Amino acid sequence: MDVEKFTDAYDTSTGEKRLVPSHFLDHPVLGKGLSRTPRDAAKTRGNAPAGNRPAGKATPASGDQDKE
């Protein structure tokens, strides 16, 4: 069974936030009149807000680097 993912979007005619299937935003007909929320737009650009960034490898401090 395929699970539908939903996301928040703004209705451009009313300015109200709506919960819509995520594929609507990339569809030329179904996404007409919808705009991404700032958080969703940042995720699609790869600039997720600091609180939502995936944990990555920590950068070592300058004194912790191996000397070669």
HTML snippet that shows the backbone in 3Dmol.js (N, CA, C, O; Angstrom):
<script src="https://3Dmol.org/build/3Dmol-min.js"></script>
<div id="view" style="width:600px;height:400px;position:relative"></div>
<script>
const pdb = `
ATOM      1  N   MET A   1       0.843  -1.177   0.000  1.00  0.00           N
ATOM      2  CA  MET A   1       0.000   0.000   0.000  1.00  0.00           C
ATOM      3  C   MET A   1       0.890   1.243   0.000  1.00  0.00           C
ATOM      4  O   MET A   1       1.799   1.360   0.822  1.00  0.00           O
ATOM      5  N   ASP A   2       0.634   2.145  -0.897  1.00  0.00           N
ATOM      6  CA  ASP A   2       1.420   3.370  -1.013  1.00  0.00           C
ATOM      7  C   ASP A   2       0.855   4.424  -0.065  1.00  0.00           C
ATOM      8  O   ASP A   2      -0.331   4.753  -0.114  1.00  0.00           O
ATOM      9  N   VAL A   3       1.725   4.946   0.798  1.00  0.00           N
ATOM     10  CA  VAL A   3       1.286   5.949   1.769  1.00  0.00           C
ATOM     11  C   VAL A   3       1.452   7.335   1.164  1.00  0.00           C
ATOM     12  O   VAL A   3       2.535   7.711   0.715  1.00  0.00           O
ATOM     13  N   GLU A   4       0.365   8.079   1.161  1.00  0.00           N
ATOM     14  CA  GLU A   4       0.369   9.447   0.619  1.00  0.00           C
ATOM     15  C   GLU A   4       0.998  10.386   1.638  1.00  0.00           C
ATOM     16  O   GLU A   4       0.641  10.357   2.815  1.00  0.00           O
ATOM     17  N   LYS A   5       1.941  11.225   1.187  1.00  0.00           N
ATOM     18  CA  LYS A   5       2.543  12.212   2.063  1.00  0.00           C
ATOM     19  C   LYS A   5       1.857  13.552   1.838  1.00  0.00           C
ATOM     20  O   LYS A   5       1.616  13.960   0.702  1.00  0.00           O
ATOM     21  N   PHE A   6       1.550  14.221   2.927  1.00  0.00           N
ATOM     22  CA  PHE A   6       0.890  15.514   2.867  1.00  0.00           C
ATOM     23  C   PHE A   6       1.836  16.604   3.352  1.00  0.00           C
ATOM     24  O   PHE A   6       2.745  16.347   4.141  1.00  0.00           O
ATOM     25  N   THR A   7       1.615  17.819   2.872  1.00  0.00           N
ATOM     26  CA  THR A   7       2.424  18.956   3.267  1.00  0.00           C
ATOM     27  C   THR A   7       1.549  20.196   3.365  1.00  0.00           C
ATOM     28  O   THR A   7       0.467  20.260   2.782  1.00  0.00           O
ATOM     29  N   ASP A   8       2.033  21.169   4.105  1.00  0.00           N
ATOM     30  CA  ASP A   8       1.321  22.437   4.188  1.00  0.00           C
ATOM     31  C   ASP A   8       1.595  23.272   2.950  1.00  0.00           C
ATOM     32  O   ASP A   8       2.708  23.263   2.425  1.00  0.00           O
ATOM     33  N   ALA A   9       0.590  23.991   2.484  1.00  0.00           N
ATOM     34  CA  ALA A   9       0.733  24.906   1.347  1.00  0.00           C
ATOM     35  C   ALA A   9      -0.207  26.076   1.583  1.00  0.00           C
ATOM     36  O   ALA A   9      -1.187  25.973   2.320  1.00  0.00           O
ATOM     37  N   TYR A  10       0.115  27.186   0.944  1.00  0.00           N
ATOM     38  CA  TYR A  10      -0.761  28.352   1.031  1.00  0.00           C
ATOM     39  C   TYR A  10      -1.656  28.414  -0.194  1.00  0.00           C
ATOM     40  O   TYR A  10      -1.204  28.206  -1.320  1.00  0.00           O
ATOM     41  N   ASP A  11      -2.926  28.700   0.036  1.00  0.00           N
ATOM     42  CA  ASP A  11      -3.870  28.950  -1.051  1.00  0.00           C
ATOM     43  C   ASP A  11      -3.641  30.403  -1.457  1.00  0.00           C
ATOM     44  O   ASP A  11      -3.905  31.314  -0.672  1.00  0.00           O
ATOM     45  N   THR A  12      -3.155  30.627  -2.672  1.00  0.00           N
ATOM     46  CA  THR A  12      -2.783  31.975  -3.091  1.00  0.00           C
ATOM     47  C   THR A  12      -3.980  32.917  -3.235  1.00  0.00           C
ATOM     48  O   THR A  12      -3.809  34.135  -3.182  1.00  0.00           O
ATOM     49  N   SER A  13      -5.180  32.378  -3.414  1.00  0.00           N
ATOM     50  CA  SER A  13      -6.347  33.260  -3.549  1.00  0.00           C
ATOM     51  C   SER A  13      -6.867  33.746  -2.197  1.00  0.00           C
ATOM     52  O   SER A  13      -7.412  34.846  -2.110  1.00  0.00           O
ATOM     53  N   THR A  14      -6.705  32.937  -1.135  1.00  0.00           N
ATOM     54  CA  THR A  14      -7.211  33.321   0.177  1.00  0.00           C
ATOM     55  C   THR A  14      -6.103  33.595   1.188  1.00  0.00           C
ATOM     56  O   THR A  14      -6.327  34.272   2.192  1.00  0.00           O
ATOM     57  N   GLY A  15      -4.906  33.070   0.924  1.00  0.00           N
ATOM     58  CA  GLY A  15      -3.800  33.224   1.862  1.00  0.00           C
ATOM     59  C   GLY A  15      -3.846  32.237   3.015  1.00  0.00           C
ATOM     60  O   GLY A  15      -3.004  32.293   3.911  1.00  0.00           O
ATOM     61  N   GLU A  16      -4.811  31.339   3.005  1.00  0.00           N
ATOM     62  CA  GLU A  16      -4.954  30.356   4.078  1.00  0.00           C
ATOM     63  C   GLU A  16      -4.000  29.188   3.868  1.00  0.00           C
ATOM     64  O   GLU A  16      -3.688  28.818   2.736  1.00  0.00           O
ATOM     65  N   LYS A  17      -3.542  28.616   4.977  1.00  0.00           N
ATOM     66  CA  LYS A  17      -2.683  27.434   4.920  1.00  0.00           C
ATOM     67  C   LYS A  17      -3.569  26.205   4.794  1.00  0.00           C
ATOM     68  O   LYS A  17      -4.580  26.088   5.486  1.00  0.00           O
ATOM     69  N   ARG A  18      -3.193  25.301   3.919  1.00  0.00           N
ATOM     70  CA  ARG A  18      -3.961  24.080   3.681  1.00  0.00           C
ATOM     71  C   ARG A  18      -3.026  22.875   3.704  1.00  0.00           C
ATOM     72  O   ARG A  18      -1.839  22.996   3.401  1.00  0.00           O
ATOM     73  N   LEU A  19      -3.561  21.729   4.060  1.00  0.00           N
ATOM     74  CA  LEU A  19      -2.837  20.474   4.018  1.00  0.00           C
ATOM     75  C   LEU A  19      -3.199  19.788   2.704  1.00  0.00           C
ATOM     76  O   LEU A  19      -4.364  19.472   2.464  1.00  0.00           O
ATOM     77  N   VAL A  20      -2.198  19.560   1.854  1.00  0.00           N
ATOM     78  CA  VAL A  20      -2.447  18.978   0.533  1.00  0.00           C
ATOM     79  C   VAL A  20      -1.465  17.835   0.289  1.00  0.00           C
ATOM     80  O   VAL A  20      -0.400  17.797   0.906  1.00  0.00           O
ATOM     81  N   PRO A  21      -1.807  16.906  -0.599  1.00  0.00           N
ATOM     82  CA  PRO A  21      -0.836  15.882  -0.973  1.00  0.00           C
ATOM     83  C   PRO A  21       0.405  16.553  -1.564  1.00  0.00           C
ATOM     84  O   PRO A  21       0.287  17.479  -2.367  1.00  0.00           O
ATOM     85  N   SER A  22       1.582  16.092  -1.173  1.00  0.00           N
ATOM     86  CA  SER A  22       2.816  16.769  -1.557  1.00  0.00           C
ATOM     87  C   SER A  22       3.027  16.832  -3.072  1.00  0.00           C
ATOM     88  O   SER A  22       3.651  17.773  -3.562  1.00  0.00           O
ATOM     89  N   HIS A  23       2.523  15.852  -3.820  1.00  0.00           N
ATOM     90  CA  HIS A  23       2.739  15.875  -5.270  1.00  0.00           C
ATOM     91  C   HIS A  23       1.914  16.964  -5.967  1.00  0.00           C
ATOM     92  O   HIS A  23       2.181  17.288  -7.124  1.00  0.00           O
ATOM     93  N   PHE A  24       0.929  17.524  -5.288  1.00  0.00           N
ATOM     94  CA  PHE A  24       0.138  18.607  -5.879  1.00  0.00           C
ATOM     95  C   PHE A  24       1.007  19.823  -6.194  1.00  0.00           C
ATOM     96  O   PHE A  24       0.782  20.495  -7.201  1.00  0.00           O
ATOM     97  N   LEU A  25       1.994  20.116  -5.350  1.00  0.00           N
ATOM     98  CA  LEU A  25       2.789  21.334  -5.503  1.00  0.00           C
ATOM     99  C   LEU A  25       3.625  21.337  -6.782  1.00  0.00           C
ATOM    100  O   LEU A  25       3.940  22.404  -7.309  1.00  0.00           O
ATOM    101  N   ASP A  26       3.987  20.162  -7.284  1.00  0.00           N
ATOM    102  CA  ASP A  26       4.791  20.077  -8.510  1.00  0.00           C
ATOM    103  C   ASP A  26       3.942  19.817  -9.746  1.00  0.00           C
ATOM    104  O   ASP A  26       4.475  19.700 -10.849  1.00  0.00           O
ATOM    105  N   HIS A  27       2.632  19.726  -9.575  1.00  0.00           N
ATOM    106  CA  HIS A  27       1.743  19.423 -10.694  1.00  0.00           C
ATOM    107  C   HIS A  27       1.205  20.722 -11.293  1.00  0.00           C
ATOM    108  O   HIS A  27       0.761  21.597 -10.550  1.00  0.00           O
ATOM    109  N   PRO A  28       1.234  20.867 -12.631  1.00  0.00           N
ATOM    110  CA  PRO A  28       0.799  22.122 -13.259  1.00  0.00           C
ATOM    111  C   PRO A  28      -0.685  22.438 -13.072  1.00  0.00           C
ATOM    112  O   PRO A  28      -1.052  23.613 -13.044  1.00  0.00           O
ATOM    113  N   VAL A  29      -1.539  21.440 -12.944  1.00  0.00           N
ATOM    114  CA  VAL A  29      -2.973  21.693 -12.782  1.00  0.00           C
ATOM    115  C   VAL A  29      -3.375  21.620 -11.314  1.00  0.00           C
ATOM    116  O   VAL A  29      -4.035  22.528 -10.809  1.00  0.00           O
ATOM    117  N   LEU A  30      -2.988  20.561 -10.633  1.00  0.00           N
ATOM    118  CA  LEU A  30      -3.392  20.380  -9.242  1.00  0.00           C
ATOM    119  C   LEU A  30      -2.744  21.409  -8.317  1.00  0.00           C
ATOM    120  O   LEU A  30      -3.303  21.752  -7.276  1.00  0.00           O
ATOM    121  N   GLY A  31      -1.567  21.899  -8.698  1.00  0.00           N
ATOM    122  CA  GLY A  31      -0.872  22.874  -7.874  1.00  0.00           C
ATOM    123  C   GLY A  31      -1.200  24.308  -8.187  1.00  0.00           C
ATOM    124  O   GLY A  31      -0.660  25.221  -7.562  1.00  0.00           O
ATOM    125  N   LYS A  32      -2.089  24.526  -9.156  1.00  0.00           N
ATOM    126  CA  LYS A  32      -2.458  25.892  -9.509  1.00  0.00           C
ATOM    127  C   LYS A  32      -3.175  26.535  -8.324  1.00  0.00           C
ATOM    128  O   LYS A  32      -4.129  25.972  -7.786  1.00  0.00           O
ATOM    129  N   GLY A  33      -2.713  27.709  -7.925  1.00  0.00           N
ATOM    130  CA  GLY A  33      -3.309  28.405  -6.798  1.00  0.00           C
ATOM    131  C   GLY A  33      -2.710  28.009  -5.460  1.00  0.00           C
ATOM    132  O   GLY A  33      -3.198  28.436  -4.414  1.00  0.00           O
ATOM    133  N   LEU A  34      -1.656  27.197  -5.477  1.00  0.00           N
ATOM    134  CA  LEU A  34      -0.986  26.802  -4.243  1.00  0.00           C
ATOM    135  C   LEU A  34       0.452  27.291  -4.268  1.00  0.00           C
ATOM    136  O   LEU A  34       1.080  27.329  -5.327  1.00  0.00           O
ATOM    137  N   SER A  35       0.971  27.662  -3.116  1.00  0.00           N
ATOM    138  CA  SER A  35       2.391  27.999  -3.026  1.00  0.00           C
ATOM    139  C   SER A  35       2.973  27.293  -1.816  1.00  0.00           C
ATOM    140  O   SER A  35       2.274  27.018  -0.841  1.00  0.00           O
ATOM    141  N   ARG A  36       4.253  27.009  -1.894  1.00  0.00           N
ATOM    142  CA  ARG A  36       4.944  26.323  -0.801  1.00  0.00           C
ATOM    143  C   ARG A  36       5.082  27.244   0.405  1.00  0.00           C
ATOM    144  O   ARG A  36       5.196  28.462   0.266  1.00  0.00           O
ATOM    145  N   THR A  37       5.069  26.644   1.581  1.00  0.00           N
ATOM    146  CA  THR A  37       5.369  27.406   2.788  1.00  0.00           C
ATOM    147  C   THR A  37       6.873  27.671   2.803  1.00  0.00           C
ATOM    148  O   THR A  37       7.619  26.946   2.145  1.00  0.00           O
ATOM    149  N   PRO A  38       7.334  28.668   3.520  1.00  0.00           N
ATOM    150  CA  PRO A  38       8.773  28.931   3.562  1.00  0.00           C
ATOM    151  C   PRO A  38       9.588  27.715   4.011  1.00  0.00           C
ATOM    152  O   PRO A  38      10.667  27.467   3.474  1.00  0.00           O
ATOM    153  N   ARG A  39       9.093  26.968   4.971  1.00  0.00           N
ATOM    154  CA  ARG A  39       9.812  25.780   5.448  1.00  0.00           C
ATOM    155  C   ARG A  39       9.905  24.723   4.352  1.00  0.00           C
ATOM    156  O   ARG A  39      10.960  24.119   4.162  1.00  0.00           O
ATOM    157  N   ASP A  40       8.794  24.493   3.621  1.00  0.00           N
ATOM    158  CA  ASP A  40       8.795  23.505   2.550  1.00  0.00           C
ATOM    159  C   ASP A  40       9.691  23.962   1.403  1.00  0.00           C
ATOM    160  O   ASP A  40      10.394  23.147   0.805  1.00  0.00           O
ATOM    161  N   ALA A  41       9.674  25.248   1.092  1.00  0.00           N
ATOM    162  CA  ALA A  41      10.532  25.777   0.030  1.00  0.00           C
ATOM    163  C   ALA A  41      12.003  25.598   0.388  1.00  0.00           C
ATOM    164  O   ALA A  41      12.816  25.282  -0.480  1.00  0.00           O
ATOM    165  N   ALA A  42      12.350  25.796   1.653  1.00  0.00           N
ATOM    166  CA  ALA A  42      13.737  25.619   2.087  1.00  0.00           C
ATOM    167  C   ALA A  42      14.155  24.157   1.970  1.00  0.00           C
ATOM    168  O   ALA A  42      15.292  23.863   1.599  1.00  0.00           O
ATOM    169  N   LYS A  43      13.236  23.234   2.286  1.00  0.00           N
ATOM    170  CA  LYS A  43      13.561  21.815   2.173  1.00  0.00           C
ATOM    171  C   LYS A  43      13.822  21.425   0.727  1.00  0.00           C
ATOM    172  O   LYS A  43      14.739  20.651   0.452  1.00  0.00           O
ATOM    173  N   THR A  44      13.030  21.950  -0.200  1.00  0.00           N
ATOM    174  CA  THR A  44      13.211  21.590  -1.598  1.00  0.00           C
ATOM    175  C   THR A  44      14.484  22.188  -2.182  1.00  0.00           C
ATOM    176  O   THR A  44      15.051  21.647  -3.131  1.00  0.00           O
ATOM    177  N   ARG A  45      14.939  23.319  -1.608  1.00  0.00           N
ATOM    178  CA  ARG A  45      16.205  23.920  -2.037  1.00  0.00           C
ATOM    179  C   ARG A  45      17.395  23.292  -1.337  1.00  0.00           C
ATOM    180  O   ARG A  45      18.539  23.519  -1.731  1.00  0.00           O
ATOM    181  N   GLY A  46      17.135  22.497  -0.292  1.00  0.00           N
ATOM    182  CA  GLY A  46      18.221  21.902   0.464  1.00  0.00           C
ATOM    183  C   GLY A  46      18.727  22.794   1.573  1.00  0.00           C
ATOM    184  O   GLY A  46      19.797  22.533   2.121  1.00  0.00           O
ATOM    185  N   ASN A  47      17.993  23.845   1.926  1.00  0.00           N
ATOM    186  CA  ASN A  47      18.371  24.771   2.992  1.00  0.00           C
ATOM    187  C   ASN A  47      17.388  24.651   4.138  1.00  0.00           C
ATOM    188  O   ASN A  47      16.725  25.627   4.489  1.00  0.00           O
ATOM    189  N   ALA A  48      17.284  23.485   4.720  1.00  0.00           N
ATOM    190  CA  ALA A  48      16.336  23.286   5.808  1.00  0.00           C
ATOM    191  C   ALA A  48      16.700  24.179   6.985  1.00  0.00           C
ATOM    192  O   ALA A  48      17.882  24.415   7.236  1.00  0.00           O
ATOM    193  N   PRO A  49      15.706  24.677   7.708  1.00  0.00           N
ATOM    194  CA  PRO A  49      16.000  25.477   8.899  1.00  0.00           C
ATOM    195  C   PRO A  49      16.866  24.697   9.876  1.00  0.00           C
ATOM    196  O   PRO A  49      16.817  23.467   9.892  1.00  0.00           O
ATOM    197  N   ALA A  50      17.651  25.381  10.685  1.00  0.00           N
ATOM    198  CA  ALA A  50      18.638  24.748  11.557  1.00  0.00           C
ATOM    199  C   ALA A  50      18.043  23.637  12.412  1.00  0.00           C
ATOM    200  O   ALA A  50      18.687  22.607  12.612  1.00  0.00           O
ATOM    201  N   GLY A  51      16.839  23.821  12.917  1.00  0.00           N
ATOM    202  CA  GLY A  51      16.233  22.811  13.766  1.00  0.00           C
ATOM    203  C   GLY A  51      15.827  21.556  13.020  1.00  0.00           C
ATOM    204  O   GLY A  51      15.589  20.525  13.649  1.00  0.00           O
ATOM    205  N   ASN A  52      15.742  21.609  11.711  1.00  0.00           N
ATOM    206  CA  ASN A  52      15.284  20.467  10.923  1.00  0.00           C
ATOM    207  C   ASN A  52      16.367  19.859  10.049  1.00  0.00           C
ATOM    208  O   ASN A  52      16.083  18.982   9.234  1.00  0.00           O
ATOM    209  N   ARG A  53      17.589  20.305  10.205  1.00  0.00           N
ATOM    210  CA  ARG A  53      18.661  19.742   9.382  1.00  0.00           C
ATOM    211  C   ARG A  53      19.000  18.344   9.866  1.00  0.00           C
ATOM    212  O   ARG A  53      19.029  18.098  11.072  1.00  0.00           O
ATOM    213  N   PRO A  54      19.256  17.425   8.948  1.00  0.00           N
ATOM    214  CA  PRO A  54      19.650  16.086   9.369  1.00  0.00           C
ATOM    215  C   PRO A  54      21.018  16.133  10.029  1.00  0.00           C
ATOM    216  O   PRO A  54      21.875  16.935   9.658  1.00  0.00           O
ATOM    217  N   ALA A  55      21.208  15.269  11.005  1.00  0.00           N
ATOM    218  CA  ALA A  55      22.490  15.240  11.700  1.00  0.00           C
ATOM    219  C   ALA A  55      23.568  14.765  10.729  1.00  0.00           C
ATOM    220  O   ALA A  55      23.400  13.752  10.049  1.00  0.00           O
ATOM    221  N   GLY A  56      24.635  15.478  10.672  1.00  0.00           N
ATOM    222  CA  GLY A  56      25.734  15.122   9.779  1.00  0.00           C
ATOM    223  C   GLY A  56      26.991  14.882  10.578  1.00  0.00           C
ATOM    224  O   GLY A  56      26.979  14.928  11.808  1.00  0.00           O
ATOM    225  N   LYS A  57      28.053  14.632   9.886  1.00  0.00           N
ATOM    226  CA  LYS A  57      29.335  14.403  10.531  1.00  0.00           C
ATOM    227  C   LYS A  57      29.839  15.730  11.086  1.00  0.00           C
ATOM    228  O   LYS A  57      29.887  16.735  10.376  1.00  0.00           O
ATOM    229  N   ALA A  58      30.210  15.723  12.347  1.00  0.00           N
ATOM    230  CA  ALA A  58      30.703  16.935  12.982  1.00  0.00           C
ATOM    231  C   ALA A  58      32.084  17.282  12.435  1.00  0.00           C
ATOM    232  O   ALA A  58      32.899  16.401  12.158  1.00  0.00           O
ATOM    233  N   THR A  59      32.327  18.565  12.287  1.00  0.00           N
ATOM    234  CA  THR A  59      33.634  19.029  11.823  1.00  0.00           C
ATOM    235  C   THR A  59      34.558  19.135  13.034  1.00  0.00           C
ATOM    236  O   THR A  59      34.203  19.783  14.020  1.00  0.00           O
ATOM    237  N   PRO A  60      35.733  18.512  12.979  1.00  0.00           N
ATOM    238  CA  PRO A  60      36.630  18.566  14.131  1.00  0.00           C
ATOM    239  C   PRO A  60      37.146  19.975  14.359  1.00  0.00           C
ATOM    240  O   PRO A  60      37.345  20.740  13.416  1.00  0.00           O
ATOM    241  N   ALA A  61      37.360  20.303  15.624  1.00  0.00           N
ATOM    242  CA  ALA A  61      37.948  21.605  15.957  1.00  0.00           C
ATOM    243  C   ALA A  61      39.390  21.617  15.479  1.00  0.00           C
ATOM    244  O   ALA A  61      39.993  20.561  15.289  1.00  0.00           O
ATOM    245  N   SER A  62      39.948  22.815  15.284  1.00  0.00           N
ATOM    246  CA  SER A  62      41.293  22.913  14.696  1.00  0.00           C
ATOM    247  C   SER A  62      42.340  22.175  15.515  1.00  0.00           C
ATOM    248  O   SER A  62      43.301  21.664  14.940  1.00  0.00           O
ATOM    249  N   GLY A  63      42.196  22.098  16.828  1.00  0.00           N
ATOM    250  CA  GLY A  63      43.179  21.406  17.652  1.00  0.00           C
ATOM    251  C   GLY A  63      43.020  19.900  17.647  1.00  0.00           C
ATOM    252  O   GLY A  63      43.911  19.181  18.098  1.00  0.00           O
ATOM    253  N   ASP A  64      41.868  19.402  17.132  1.00  0.00           N
ATOM    254  CA  ASP A  64      41.593  17.968  17.159  1.00  0.00           C
ATOM    255  C   ASP A  64      42.006  17.250  15.878  1.00  0.00           C
ATOM    256  O   ASP A  64      41.892  16.027  15.805  1.00  0.00           O
ATOM    257  N   GLN A  65      42.472  17.961  14.887  1.00  0.00           N
ATOM    258  CA  GLN A  65      42.817  17.342  13.618  1.00  0.00           C
ATOM    259  C   GLN A  65      44.131  16.579  13.750  1.00  0.00           C
ATOM    260  O   GLN A  65      45.046  17.004  14.454  1.00  0.00           O
ATOM    261  N   ASP A  66      44.206  15.445  13.058  1.00  0.00           N
ATOM    262  CA  ASP A  66      45.444  14.670  13.038  1.00  0.00           C
ATOM    263  C   ASP A  66      46.506  15.425  12.280  1.00  0.00           C
ATOM    264  O   ASP A  66      46.241  16.001  11.225  1.00  0.00           O
ATOM    265  N   LYS A  67      47.694  15.423  12.811  1.00  0.00           N
ATOM    266  CA  LYS A  67      48.804  16.098  12.135  1.00  0.00           C
ATOM    267  C   LYS A  67      49.562  15.069  11.323  1.00  0.00           C
ATOM    268  O   LYS A  67      49.881  13.989  11.819  1.00  0.00           O
ATOM    269  N   GLU A  68      49.845  15.396  10.096  1.00  0.00           N
ATOM    270  CA  GLU A  68      50.531  14.459   9.211  1.00  0.00           C
ATOM    271  C   GLU A  68      51.914  14.941   8.915  1.00  0.00           C
ATOM    272  O   GLU A  68      52.654  14.284   8.183  1.00  0.00           O
TER     273      GLU A  68
END
`;
const viewer = $3Dmol.createViewer("view");
viewer.addModel(pdb, "pdb");
viewer.setStyle({}, {cartoon: {color: "spectrum"}});
viewer.zoomTo();
viewer.render();
</script>
